[in-house]
Amino acid sequence: MDLMRAISRPLCRGISTMLLPQRPGNRALDHAITTFNHVRLDRVDLLGELDGAGDKRRSFLSQIHRVSVGGLALSLVNIPATKAGAYLCYTFSKGRTVINPKTAKPTSILAFPTQYGPIISAVAHAIVMESAARFFIGIYQKKGVPEMLRQALVCIFKATITYSTQRHLSDLTDRCGWRGLFAHNKIAEMQLGLKGNSIAEGDVMVLCIRLASELLQGKYTLPPSSTRTSPLARHEQGLMATLGTHLNPNSSSDAPSHRSSLFAQNVTPRAVDLVQAIGHRFAYDSAQDSSISREFVDVWEADCMLHAAGWYIEHAGFTNAELHSRRVAAIERALPYLEGVIRDWGMEKWFGDIPLTSRAAEEEFLRRLPTFERRELRNEIGSML
Ligand SMILES: Cc1cc2nc3c(=O)[nH]c(=O)nc-3n(C[C@H](O)[C@H](O)[C@H](O)COP(=O)(O)OP(=O)(O)OC[C@H]3O[C@@H](n4cnc5c(N)ncnc54)[C@H](O)[C@@H]3O)c2cc1C
Protein backbone atom coordinates (compact mmCIF):
# COMPACT_ATOMS: atom_id res chain seq x y z
CA MET A 1 0.00 0.00 0.00
CA ASP A 2 1.33 3.44 -0.86
CA LEU A 3 0.40 5.20 2.36
CA MET A 4 1.93 8.52 1.31
CA ARG A 5 -0.37 8.61 -1.74
CA ALA A 6 -3.36 7.48 0.32
CA ILE A 7 -2.91 10.26 2.87
CA SER A 8 -2.32 12.94 0.25
CA ARG A 9 -6.13 13.15 0.14
CA PRO A 10 -7.55 15.14 3.07
CA LEU A 11 -8.40 13.05 6.14
CA CYS A 12 -11.75 13.41 7.89
CA ARG A 13 -11.92 15.95 10.68
CA GLY A 14 -10.51 14.59 13.97
CA ILE A 15 -8.36 11.90 12.37
CA SER A 16 -4.59 12.13 12.26
CA THR A 17 -2.11 9.53 11.16
CA MET A 18 1.60 9.27 11.78
CA LEU A 19 3.73 7.31 9.30
CA LEU A 20 6.11 4.99 11.16
CA PRO A 21 9.66 4.33 9.90
CA GLN A 22 10.11 1.17 7.86
CA ARG A 23 10.06 -2.08 9.80
CA PRO A 24 13.02 -4.40 9.10
CA GLY A 25 11.96 -7.47 7.15
CA ASN A 26 8.81 -5.84 5.90
CA ARG A 27 8.79 -4.19 2.51
CA ALA A 28 5.21 -4.88 1.46
CA LEU A 29 3.42 -2.67 3.99
CA ASP A 30 3.77 0.75 5.54
CA HIS A 31 2.61 1.16 9.13
CA ALA A 32 1.05 4.19 10.76
CA ILE A 33 -0.37 5.19 14.14
CA THR A 34 -3.80 6.66 13.59
CA THR A 35 -5.68 8.62 16.22
CA PHE A 36 -9.33 9.61 16.35
CA ASN A 37 -10.42 12.66 18.30
CA HIS A 38 -14.17 13.11 18.75
CA VAL A 39 -14.95 11.45 15.44
CA ARG A 40 -18.67 10.76 15.26
CA LEU A 41 -19.81 7.50 13.71
CA ASP A 42 -23.23 6.56 12.42
CA ARG A 43 -25.03 3.83 14.35
CA VAL A 44 -24.66 1.51 11.31
CA ASP A 45 -20.87 1.85 11.53
CA LEU A 46 -20.77 0.23 14.97
CA LEU A 47 -19.81 -3.43 15.19
CA GLY A 48 -22.48 -4.22 17.78
CA GLU A 49 -25.14 -2.75 20.02
CA LEU A 50 -24.34 0.27 22.17
CA ASP A 51 -26.19 -1.02 25.18
CA GLY A 52 -27.60 -4.25 26.55
CA ALA A 53 -24.23 -5.95 26.26
CA GLY A 54 -24.62 -7.82 29.58
CA ASP A 55 -21.24 -9.54 29.86
CA LYS A 56 -19.17 -6.71 28.39
CA ARG A 57 -16.00 -8.74 27.91
CA ARG A 58 -17.79 -11.55 26.10
CA SER A 59 -19.72 -9.03 24.03
CA PHE A 60 -16.49 -7.28 23.01
CA LEU A 61 -14.84 -10.58 22.04
CA SER A 62 -17.86 -11.53 19.98
CA GLN A 63 -17.91 -8.13 18.23
CA ILE A 64 -14.29 -8.51 17.20
CA HIS A 65 -14.68 -12.14 16.13
CA ARG A 66 -13.29 -11.35 12.67
CA VAL A 67 -9.93 -10.84 14.37
CA SER A 68 -9.59 -14.61 14.69
CA VAL A 69 -10.07 -15.02 10.92
CA GLY A 70 -7.15 -12.59 10.50
CA GLY A 71 -5.11 -14.49 13.08
CA LEU A 72 -5.64 -17.73 11.19
CA ALA A 73 -4.96 -16.19 7.78
CA LEU A 74 -1.77 -14.43 8.89
CA SER A 75 -0.48 -17.61 10.56
CA LEU A 76 -0.88 -19.56 7.32
CA VAL A 77 1.89 -17.47 5.73
CA ASN A 78 4.36 -19.39 7.91
CA ILE A 79 3.86 -22.45 5.68
CA PRO A 80 5.02 -21.05 2.29
CA ALA A 81 7.73 -19.08 4.11
CA THR A 82 9.14 -22.30 5.61
CA LYS A 83 8.95 -24.01 2.22
CA ALA A 84 10.80 -21.10 0.63
CA GLY A 85 13.43 -21.11 3.39
CA ALA A 86 13.98 -24.87 2.99
CA TYR A 87 14.22 -24.54 -0.81
CA LEU A 88 16.73 -21.67 -0.56
CA CYS A 89 18.95 -23.38 2.01
CA TYR A 90 18.75 -26.72 0.15
CA THR A 91 19.69 -25.16 -3.20
CA PHE A 92 22.52 -23.16 -1.66
CA SER A 93 23.85 -26.20 0.22
CA LYS A 94 23.76 -28.36 -2.90
CA GLY A 95 25.87 -25.88 -4.84
CA ARG A 96 28.30 -24.86 -2.09
CA THR A 97 31.35 -27.10 -1.92
CA VAL A 98 34.30 -27.52 0.42
CA ILE A 99 37.38 -29.70 -0.05
CA ASN A 100 36.94 -33.16 1.41
CA PRO A 101 40.15 -33.89 3.39
CA LYS A 102 39.89 -37.63 2.62
CA THR A 103 39.56 -37.35 -1.16
CA ALA A 104 41.00 -33.82 -1.66
CA LYS A 105 38.01 -33.25 -3.97
CA PRO A 106 35.19 -30.70 -3.71
CA THR A 107 32.19 -32.03 -1.85
CA SER A 108 28.75 -30.46 -1.49
CA ILE A 109 27.98 -29.27 2.04
CA LEU A 110 24.52 -30.82 1.61
CA ALA A 111 26.24 -34.13 2.42
CA PHE A 112 26.70 -33.00 6.07
CA PRO A 113 24.04 -34.04 8.61
CA THR A 114 24.42 -30.56 10.15
CA GLN A 115 23.19 -29.18 6.81
CA TYR A 116 20.51 -31.64 5.64
CA GLY A 117 19.21 -32.15 9.20
CA PRO A 118 17.81 -28.62 9.70
CA ILE A 119 16.53 -28.57 6.12
CA ILE A 120 14.63 -31.85 6.62
CA SER A 121 13.26 -30.59 9.95
CA ALA A 122 11.96 -27.44 8.24
CA VAL A 123 10.42 -29.50 5.43
CA ALA A 124 8.75 -31.79 7.98
CA HIS A 125 7.41 -28.75 9.83
CA ALA A 126 5.93 -27.32 6.61
CA ILE A 127 4.31 -30.65 5.68
CA VAL A 128 2.73 -31.25 9.10
CA MET A 129 1.65 -27.62 9.52
CA GLU A 130 -0.04 -27.73 6.12
CA SER A 131 -2.03 -30.74 7.24
CA ALA A 132 -2.80 -29.08 10.61
CA ALA A 133 -3.96 -25.92 8.83
CA ARG A 134 -6.49 -27.90 6.76
CA PHE A 135 -7.72 -29.57 9.94
CA PHE A 136 -8.12 -26.30 11.88
CA ILE A 137 -9.77 -24.51 8.95
CA GLY A 138 -12.15 -27.47 8.58
CA ILE A 139 -13.35 -27.17 12.18
CA TYR A 140 -13.40 -23.37 12.01
CA GLN A 141 -15.73 -23.40 9.04
CA LYS A 142 -18.21 -25.90 10.52
CA LYS A 143 -21.63 -24.41 11.21
CA GLY A 144 -22.57 -24.05 14.86
CA VAL A 145 -19.02 -24.17 16.29
CA PRO A 146 -19.05 -21.86 19.36
CA GLU A 147 -17.11 -18.61 18.91
CA MET A 148 -14.96 -19.36 21.99
CA LEU A 149 -13.84 -22.65 20.43
CA ARG A 150 -13.04 -20.92 17.13
CA GLN A 151 -10.86 -18.39 18.95
CA ALA A 152 -9.18 -21.19 20.91
CA LEU A 153 -8.34 -23.14 17.74
CA VAL A 154 -6.86 -20.07 16.06
CA CYS A 155 -4.72 -19.37 19.13
CA ILE A 156 -3.53 -23.01 19.17
CA PHE A 157 -2.62 -22.97 15.49
CA LYS A 158 -0.91 -19.59 15.77
CA ALA A 159 1.18 -20.61 18.79
CA THR A 160 2.07 -23.97 17.25
CA ILE A 161 3.26 -22.60 13.94
CA THR A 162 4.72 -19.24 15.00
CA TYR A 163 7.55 -20.18 17.33
CA SER A 164 8.67 -23.26 15.45
CA THR A 165 8.77 -21.41 12.12
CA GLN A 166 10.95 -18.76 13.77
CA ARG A 167 13.29 -21.49 14.98
CA HIS A 168 13.47 -23.24 11.60
CA LEU A 169 14.07 -20.03 9.64
CA SER A 170 16.74 -19.00 12.13
CA ASP A 171 18.49 -22.39 11.73
CA LEU A 172 18.27 -22.18 7.94
CA THR A 173 19.68 -18.63 7.99
CA ASP A 174 22.62 -19.80 10.08
CA ARG A 175 23.33 -22.69 7.70
CA CYS A 176 23.84 -20.27 4.80
CA GLY A 177 26.81 -18.46 6.36
CA TRP A 178 27.19 -14.72 5.67
CA ARG A 179 24.82 -15.00 2.73
CA GLY A 180 21.97 -15.95 5.05
CA LEU A 181 22.15 -12.65 6.90
CA PHE A 182 21.29 -10.47 3.92
CA ALA A 183 17.79 -9.36 3.02
CA HIS A 184 18.34 -10.08 -0.69
CA ASN A 185 18.68 -13.78 0.14
CA LYS A 186 15.22 -13.69 1.75
CA ILE A 187 15.35 -16.20 4.65
CA ALA A 188 16.28 -13.70 7.38
CA GLU A 189 13.90 -11.15 5.86
CA MET A 190 11.01 -13.62 5.95
CA GLN A 191 11.79 -14.51 9.54
CA LEU A 192 11.61 -10.87 10.64
CA GLY A 193 8.50 -10.26 8.56
CA LEU A 194 6.74 -13.19 10.25
CA LYS A 195 7.51 -11.78 13.68
CA GLY A 196 5.00 -9.05 12.81
CA ASN A 197 2.34 -11.67 12.06
CA SER A 198 2.83 -13.20 15.50
CA ILE A 199 1.89 -9.85 17.09
CA ALA A 200 -0.78 -8.62 14.67
CA GLU A 201 -4.36 -9.67 15.56
CA GLY A 202 -3.20 -10.27 19.14
CA ASP A 203 0.25 -11.02 20.54
CA VAL A 204 0.55 -14.78 20.49
CA MET A 205 1.92 -15.10 24.02
CA VAL A 206 -0.86 -12.99 25.51
CA LEU A 207 -3.45 -15.06 23.59
CA CYS A 208 -1.88 -18.23 25.01
CA ILE A 209 -2.13 -16.91 28.58
CA ARG A 210 -5.86 -16.31 28.11
CA LEU A 211 -6.46 -19.69 26.50
CA ALA A 212 -4.40 -21.66 29.04
CA SER A 213 -6.25 -19.98 31.86
CA GLU A 214 -9.68 -20.73 30.34
CA LEU A 215 -8.82 -24.36 29.61
CA LEU A 216 -7.36 -25.04 33.05
CA GLN A 217 -10.46 -23.56 34.64
CA GLY A 218 -12.54 -25.92 32.49
CA LYS A 219 -14.53 -23.09 30.91
CA TYR A 220 -14.77 -25.28 27.81
CA THR A 221 -13.14 -28.40 26.42
CA LEU A 222 -11.37 -29.05 23.16
CA PRO A 223 -12.14 -31.89 20.74
CA PRO A 224 -10.35 -34.99 22.09
CA SER A 225 -7.29 -36.56 20.50
CA SER A 226 -7.80 -39.44 18.11
CA THR A 227 -4.44 -40.90 19.23
CA ARG A 228 -4.73 -40.57 23.01
CA THR A 229 -1.73 -42.79 23.71
CA SER A 230 0.74 -41.12 21.32
CA PRO A 231 3.70 -39.46 23.08
CA LEU A 232 2.51 -36.01 21.97
CA ALA A 233 -1.02 -36.57 23.32
CA ARG A 234 0.44 -37.79 26.62
CA HIS A 235 2.62 -34.67 26.80
CA GLU A 236 -0.49 -32.50 26.42
CA GLN A 237 -2.37 -34.44 29.13
CA GLY A 238 0.66 -34.32 31.42
CA LEU A 239 1.11 -30.55 31.11
CA MET A 240 -2.61 -29.94 31.64
CA ALA A 241 -2.49 -32.01 34.84
CA THR A 242 0.71 -30.41 36.16
CA LEU A 243 -0.30 -26.82 35.46
CA GLY A 244 -3.83 -27.48 36.71
CA THR A 245 -2.44 -28.16 40.20
CA HIS A 246 -1.65 -24.43 40.49
CA LEU A 247 -5.37 -23.74 40.43
CA ASN A 248 -5.81 -25.93 43.51
CA PRO A 249 -3.06 -24.94 45.91
CA ASN A 250 -2.50 -27.20 48.92
CA SER A 251 -2.56 -24.37 51.39
CA SER A 252 -6.12 -23.78 52.58
CA SER A 253 -5.38 -20.05 52.86
CA ASP A 254 -4.84 -19.83 49.10
CA ALA A 255 -8.10 -19.63 47.21
CA PRO A 256 -7.99 -21.55 43.91
CA SER A 257 -7.86 -18.75 41.40
CA HIS A 258 -6.40 -18.03 37.98
CA ARG A 259 -5.80 -14.54 39.33
CA SER A 260 -3.53 -15.69 42.18
CA SER A 261 0.18 -14.85 42.18
CA LEU A 262 0.89 -18.59 42.33
CA PHE A 263 -0.92 -19.05 39.03
CA ALA A 264 0.78 -16.02 37.47
CA GLN A 265 4.26 -17.16 38.54
CA ASN A 266 3.90 -20.83 37.62
CA VAL A 267 1.41 -21.05 34.80
CA THR A 268 1.57 -17.90 32.68
CA PRO A 269 5.27 -18.33 31.76
CA ARG A 270 4.40 -21.87 30.58
CA ALA A 271 1.17 -20.99 28.80
CA VAL A 272 2.87 -21.06 25.40
CA ASP A 273 4.35 -24.51 26.13
CA LEU A 274 0.92 -25.83 27.08
CA VAL A 275 -0.82 -24.39 24.03
CA GLN A 276 1.93 -25.69 21.76
CA ALA A 277 1.63 -29.15 23.31
CA ILE A 278 -2.09 -29.07 22.52
CA GLY A 279 -1.30 -27.90 18.99
CA HIS A 280 1.24 -30.67 18.50
CA ARG A 281 -1.32 -33.32 19.35
CA PHE A 282 -3.90 -31.78 16.96
CA ALA A 283 -1.27 -31.54 14.22
CA TYR A 284 -0.10 -35.11 14.81
CA ASP A 285 -3.68 -36.41 14.61
CA SER A 286 -4.26 -34.47 11.40
CA ALA A 287 -1.11 -35.95 9.85
CA GLN A 288 -2.22 -39.58 10.31
CA ASP A 289 -3.78 -39.32 6.86
CA SER A 290 -2.07 -41.81 4.52
CA SER A 291 -1.45 -39.12 1.90
CA ILE A 292 1.09 -37.50 4.22
CA SER A 293 4.62 -38.85 4.10
CA ARG A 294 5.21 -40.95 7.23
CA GLU A 295 8.96 -40.26 7.04
CA PHE A 296 8.48 -36.53 7.51
CA VAL A 297 5.78 -36.95 10.18
CA ASP A 298 8.30 -39.05 12.14
CA VAL A 299 10.93 -36.32 11.85
CA TRP A 300 8.46 -33.72 13.03
CA GLU A 301 7.33 -35.86 15.97
CA ALA A 302 10.96 -36.54 16.97
CA ASP A 303 11.72 -32.80 16.80
CA CYS A 304 8.72 -31.93 19.00
CA MET A 305 9.82 -34.52 21.56
CA LEU A 306 13.42 -33.31 21.60
CA HIS A 307 12.19 -29.79 22.09
CA ALA A 308 10.45 -30.84 25.32
CA ALA A 309 13.09 -33.47 26.20
CA GLY A 310 12.87 -32.77 29.94
CA TRP A 311 9.22 -33.80 30.11
CA TYR A 312 9.69 -37.00 28.08
CA ILE A 313 12.66 -38.04 30.22
CA GLU A 314 10.88 -37.31 33.49
CA HIS A 315 7.41 -38.61 32.65
CA ALA A 316 7.47 -40.87 29.60
CA GLY A 317 10.42 -43.17 30.26
CA PHE A 318 12.71 -41.95 27.46
CA THR A 319 16.43 -41.31 27.89
CA ASN A 320 18.13 -38.32 26.31
CA ALA A 321 20.10 -40.68 24.06
CA GLU A 322 16.88 -42.37 22.87
CA LEU A 323 15.29 -39.05 21.98
CA HIS A 324 18.35 -38.10 19.91
CA SER A 325 18.65 -41.45 18.18
CA ARG A 326 14.93 -41.35 17.28
CA ARG A 327 15.55 -38.09 15.48
CA VAL A 328 18.71 -39.34 13.75
CA ALA A 329 16.87 -42.44 12.49
CA ALA A 330 13.90 -40.37 11.29
CA ILE A 331 16.14 -37.86 9.49
CA GLU A 332 18.05 -40.64 7.70
CA ARG A 333 14.76 -42.28 6.60
CA ALA A 334 13.48 -38.97 5.22
CA LEU A 335 16.71 -37.99 3.43
CA PRO A 336 16.09 -39.95 0.19
CA TYR A 337 12.76 -38.11 -0.27
CA LEU A 338 14.06 -34.61 0.39
CA GLU A 339 14.91 -33.62 -3.17
CA GLY A 340 11.57 -34.85 -4.56
CA VAL A 341 9.51 -32.97 -1.95
CA ILE A 342 11.38 -29.71 -2.54
CA ARG A 343 11.16 -30.09 -6.32
CA ASP A 344 7.40 -30.76 -6.14
CA TRP A 345 6.86 -27.50 -4.23
CA GLY A 346 8.02 -25.59 -7.34
CA MET A 347 9.60 -22.81 -5.31
CA GLU A 348 12.10 -21.93 -8.05
CA LYS A 349 9.24 -20.19 -9.88
CA TRP A 350 9.31 -17.46 -7.22
CA PHE A 351 12.77 -17.76 -5.72
CA GLY A 352 14.86 -19.26 -8.54
CA ASP A 353 16.72 -16.00 -9.22
CA ILE A 354 17.65 -15.23 -5.61
CA PRO A 355 21.47 -14.82 -5.39
CA LEU A 356 21.69 -17.60 -2.79
CA THR A 357 20.46 -20.23 -5.24
CA SER A 358 23.32 -20.28 -7.75
CA ARG A 359 26.74 -18.92 -8.49
CA ALA A 360 25.45 -17.30 -11.70
CA ALA A 361 22.59 -15.53 -9.89
CA GLU A 362 24.98 -14.35 -7.20
CA GLU A 363 27.56 -13.06 -9.69
CA GLU A 364 24.84 -11.21 -11.56
CA PHE A 365 23.68 -9.64 -8.28
CA LEU A 366 27.22 -8.69 -7.17
CA ARG A 367 28.01 -7.19 -10.58
CA ARG A 368 25.31 -4.57 -10.05
CA LEU A 369 26.65 -3.45 -6.65
CA PRO A 370 28.64 -0.23 -6.31
CA THR A 371 32.31 -1.19 -6.36
CA PHE A 372 35.23 0.85 -5.05
CA GLU A 373 38.81 0.19 -6.02
CA ARG A 374 42.12 1.93 -6.54
CA ARG A 375 42.24 2.58 -10.24
CA GLU A 376 46.03 3.05 -10.56
CA LEU A 377 46.67 -0.17 -8.68
CA ARG A 378 44.36 -2.07 -10.99
CA ASN A 379 46.13 -0.60 -14.04
CA GLU A 380 49.49 -1.61 -12.61
CA ILE A 381 48.33 -5.15 -11.99
CA GLY A 382 46.78 -5.21 -15.46
CA SER A 383 50.13 -4.26 -17.06
CA MET A 384 51.93 -6.97 -15.09
CA LEU A 385 49.66 -9.71 -16.45
C1 LIG B 1 2.22 -6.25 11.44
C2 LIG B 1 1.21 -5.60 12.36
C3 LIG B 1 0.03 -5.12 11.83
C4 LIG B 1 -0.91 -4.53 12.69
N1 LIG B 1 -2.06 -4.03 12.15
C5 LIG B 1 -2.94 -3.39 12.94
C6 LIG B 1 -4.13 -2.79 12.39
O1 LIG B 1 -4.35 -2.85 11.19
N2 LIG B 1 -4.97 -2.13 13.23
C7 LIG B 1 -4.72 -2.07 14.57
O2 LIG B 1 -5.51 -1.48 15.29
N3 LIG B 1 -3.63 -2.62 15.12
C8 LIG B 1 -2.73 -3.28 14.34
N4 LIG B 1 -1.61 -3.84 14.89
C9 LIG B 1 -1.40 -3.74 16.33
C10 LIG B 1 -1.62 -5.08 17.03
O3 LIG B 1 -2.99 -5.37 17.14
C11 LIG B 1 -0.95 -4.98 18.41
O4 LIG B 1 0.44 -4.78 18.15
C12 LIG B 1 -1.12 -6.24 19.22
O5 LIG B 1 -2.47 -6.41 19.61
C13 LIG B 1 -0.25 -6.23 20.50
O6 LIG B 1 -0.37 -5.03 21.16
P1 LIG B 1 0.91 -4.11 21.43
O7 LIG B 1 1.79 -4.14 20.23
O8 LIG B 1 0.42 -2.80 21.92
O9 LIG B 1 1.71 -4.85 22.56
P2 LIG B 1 1.54 -4.68 24.13
O10 LIG B 1 0.11 -4.84 24.50
O11 LIG B 1 2.26 -3.46 24.57
O12 LIG B 1 2.34 -5.98 24.59
C14 LIG B 1 3.77 -6.00 24.62
C15 LIG B 1 4.19 -7.11 25.51
O13 LIG B 1 3.69 -6.86 26.84
C16 LIG B 1 3.35 -8.07 27.48
N5 LIG B 1 1.91 -8.08 27.77
C17 LIG B 1 0.93 -7.28 27.30
N6 LIG B 1 -0.27 -7.62 27.81
C18 LIG B 1 -0.06 -8.64 28.65
C19 LIG B 1 -0.90 -9.44 29.49
N7 LIG B 1 -2.23 -9.24 29.57
N8 LIG B 1 -0.34 -10.43 30.20
C20 LIG B 1 1.00 -10.66 30.15
N9 LIG B 1 1.85 -9.95 29.36
C21 LIG B 1 1.34 -8.95 28.63
C22 LIG B 1 3.73 -9.18 26.49
O14 LIG B 1 5.08 -9.57 26.67
C23 LIG B 1 3.62 -8.49 25.15
O15 LIG B 1 4.37 -9.15 24.16
C24 LIG B 1 -0.66 -4.43 14.07
C25 LIG B 1 0.55 -4.96 14.61
C26 LIG B 1 1.47 -5.54 13.77
C27 LIG B 1 2.75 -6.08 14.35
The ligand as an ORCA input file, in Angstrom:
! r2SCAN-3c Opt
* xyz 0 1
  C       2.220     -6.251     11.438
  C       1.211     -5.604     12.361
  C       0.032     -5.118     11.833
  C      -0.911     -4.529     12.692
  N      -2.060     -4.031     12.155
  C      -2.945     -3.395     12.940
  C      -4.127     -2.793     12.387
  O      -4.355     -2.854     11.194
  N      -4.968     -2.132     13.226
  C      -4.725     -2.071     14.574
  O      -5.514     -1.482     15.291
  N      -3.627     -2.624     15.124
  C      -2.732     -3.285     14.340
  N      -1.612     -3.841     14.894
  C      -1.396     -3.735     16.330
  C      -1.623     -5.082     17.032
  O      -2.992     -5.374     17.144
  C      -0.946     -4.978     18.409
  O       0.437     -4.785     18.153
  C      -1.120     -6.239     19.218
  O      -2.465     -6.410     19.609
  C      -0.253     -6.226     20.497
  O      -0.373     -5.028     21.156
  P       0.913     -4.108     21.430
  O       1.792     -4.139     20.233
  O       0.417     -2.797     21.919
  O       1.712     -4.846     22.557
  P       1.541     -4.683     24.132
  O       0.107     -4.836     24.498
  O       2.256     -3.458     24.565
  O       2.336     -5.979     24.590
  C       3.765     -5.998     24.623
  C       4.192     -7.113     25.514
  O       3.692     -6.857     26.844
  C       3.354     -8.070     27.477
  N       1.910     -8.084     27.772
  C       0.934     -7.284     27.295
  N      -0.269     -7.615     27.811
  C      -0.055     -8.644     28.645
  C      -0.902     -9.438     29.487
  N      -2.230     -9.244     29.568
  N      -0.336    -10.429     30.202
  C       1.002    -10.656     30.146
  N       1.852     -9.947     29.359
  C       1.336     -8.953     28.632
  C       3.732     -9.181     26.488
  O       5.076     -9.570     26.672
  C       3.619     -8.488     25.149
  O       4.373     -9.150     24.156
  C      -0.656     -4.432     14.069
  C       0.549     -4.960     14.610
  C       1.469     -5.541     13.767
  C       2.751     -6.080     14.348
*
